[in-house]
Amino acid sequence: MTTDVLIIGGGVIGLSMARELAIDHSVTVVERGRCGGEASSAAAGMLGAQAEAYGDDAFFRLCVDSRKMFPELAASLLEETGIDVGLDRAGTLLLSFSEADISARRERFAWQKAAGFEIEQLSAAEIRREEPFISTDVLGGFYLPADGQIDNRKLVHALQRSCELRGVKFFEETTVDRLAIDNGKVVGVFSGELAFSADKVVLAAGAWGTEINAGFDLPFTIRPMRGQILQFRTAKRLFTHVIVGPRGYIVPRGDGRVLAGATMDDAGFDASVTNEATEHLIESTSEISPSLGSLKIQEAWTGFRPFAPDRMPVFGRVPNAENLLLALGHFRNGILLSPVTAKLIADEVRGIDAVPTEFAPSRFYSAAMGS
Ligand SMILES: Cc1cc2nc3c(=O)[nH]c(=O)nc-3n(C[C@H](O)[C@H](O)[C@H](O)COP(=O)(O)OP(=O)(O)OC[C@H]3O[C@@H](n4cnc5c(N)ncnc54)[C@H](O)[C@@H]3O)c2cc1C
């Protein structure tokens, strides 16, 4: 089986790249399970470029660039596939329950205002006017109008449908176990006896990215960071914004579902939903909205965030194999970063140097050589 571009892993990252590259390449996606079935469906779908930022650095700018791409992406997916991916631009509220937290957040976000990003401080009364069902203990908070959310499950579904319409070939339930390298090039990608060959190979296997035998040692490891989420349902939508409290967040979907997330622990690939995490999530949700925390849990699940040693994404070409690219390590922000990753990797495949050095795999090679 020969193709221009072979993508290993059909999560939001693999699918976004496949869709972009299918414009001018034959593309094949090899996916161990069902496309989008891992972290990309487990996520909460927040597009939290500002809420997650601690400084005006390359990562923040990457997140902002990607966030800007969603309105056009959502519109084009709707037109192509008829699927509305639930892009919701109501914004994010950050709640504070103590004066100390308010001033810590004011300090933490001052640079965003200075750099021209929208952020508004709100009083408790203003917050409760916006969101009448949140706790009366709230003392104030901040509003980030540009940090929205998307229904990530609908997004992966629409991306896969769009890929199909653009001629991408899918091999699902197909596990890649090794790459064969010859003379500094990937010459084969194998799933048992099944062999694929491609001009370019992109490894986008999420938290499993460095579990596959690449034919050489990568100088870093991607580790899974487990996250657990609870889902509640209210008869009608009670909340408008993504709401971030001191210990957790809620993400209200248009149909009354409310996701409450998320824990983070380093438990390998143990997919259990634990009692400890459930209790923590009920407490953090009750802190935001006591009535919500007392509802029956409708669903609970686990996902594995792909975590690189320096917490940053790893994308672009690797020195050991000229036709191999990586798109790994999106950690807490892979949904947000999916459109920009697709664009950067597609540029690289087309021979354009696009990936900022901060995110290139070469950073680990220099470190390994001690420079
Ligand atoms: C609880 C939780 C909440 C999150 N919330 C957010 C959020 O609000 N906003 C945000 O932007 N991000 C969020 N994230 C992070 C986001 O989900 C990830 O960064 C993103 O989904 C990573 O996408 P991916 O395609 O790299 O990985 P995945 O979706 O895990 O896809 C990788 C794919 O590779 C396949 N694969 C693995 N090994 C092989 C193999 N050997 N052969 C073939 N295929 C293989 C897997 O089956 C999988 O489908 C959250 C994550 C979690 C767990």
The ligand as a Gaussian input file, in Angstrom:
#p B3LYP/6-31G(d) Opt

LIG

0 1
 C       -9.519000      14.900000      30.483000
 C       -8.915000      15.693000      29.373000
 C       -9.378000      16.983000      29.119000
 C       -8.821000      17.731000      28.091000
 N       -9.350000      18.959000      27.807000
 C       -8.846000      19.678000      26.777000
 C       -9.428000      20.924000      26.455000
 O      -10.386000      21.373000      27.087000
 N       -8.898000      21.627000      25.407000
 C       -7.834000      21.149000      24.682000
 O       -7.393000      21.829000      23.760000
 N       -7.291000      19.942000      24.967000
 C       -7.760000      19.201000      25.996000
 N       -7.218000      18.000000      26.302000
 C       -6.018000      17.553000      25.572000
 C       -6.369000      16.932000      24.228000
 O       -7.387000      15.987000      24.402000
 C       -5.141000      16.257000      23.621000
 O       -4.023000      17.116000      23.662000
 C       -5.422000      15.880000      22.161000
 O       -6.609000      15.149000      22.068000
 C       -4.269000      15.078000      21.595000
 O       -4.654000      14.644000      20.326000
 P       -3.864000      13.500000      19.597000
 O       -4.489000      13.301000      18.272000
 O       -2.392000      13.793000      19.660000
 O       -4.058000      12.223000      20.561000
 P       -5.233000      11.138000      20.627000
 O       -6.569000      11.722000      20.507000
 O       -4.948000      10.288000      21.816000
 O       -4.994000      10.321000      19.293000
 C       -3.875000       9.482000      19.110000
 C       -4.366000       8.294000      18.320000
 O       -3.268000       7.467000      17.998000
 C       -3.727000       6.117000      18.002000
 N       -2.585000       5.220000      18.153000
 C       -1.820000       5.014000      19.260000
 N       -0.882000       4.098000      19.007000
 C       -1.069000       3.698000      17.712000
 C       -0.421000       2.746000      16.885000
 N        0.607000       2.015000      17.333000
 N       -0.871000       2.571000      15.605000
 C       -1.915000       3.312000      15.149000
 N       -2.572000       4.233000      15.912000
 C       -2.149000       4.417000      17.165000
 C       -4.653000       6.081000      19.218000
 O       -5.549000       4.986000      19.146000
 C       -5.350000       7.431000      19.134000
 O       -6.586000       7.372000      18.478000
 C       -7.764000      17.195000      27.306000
 C       -7.318000      15.896000      27.539000
 C       -7.893000      15.143000      28.555000
 C       -7.426000      13.736000      28.773000

